[in-house]
Amino acid sequence: DWNSARRLPLAGVDQCGETIGASAVDLLIEQLNNNEVGIPSTPKCVLMEGRWRDGPTVRPAPVNP
């Protein structure tokens, strides 16, 4: 949760670390299930979309730019 005590209410991109971690575990499980060991000959690239979080450290956008 964005407002949890472990995070400051700063503006910026939330990189969704928990989702990235879950995806890494999914890739590892896939390799284990396929009996793959070592560095893959064709690496996979998984992209996770970040989310912008408003906060008090960035001023609001102008009404009429």
Secondary structure, DSSP 8 states (H G I E B T S, - for coil): -TTSTTS----EEE--HHHHHHHHHHHHHHHHHTT--SS-SS--------EEE--TTS----S--
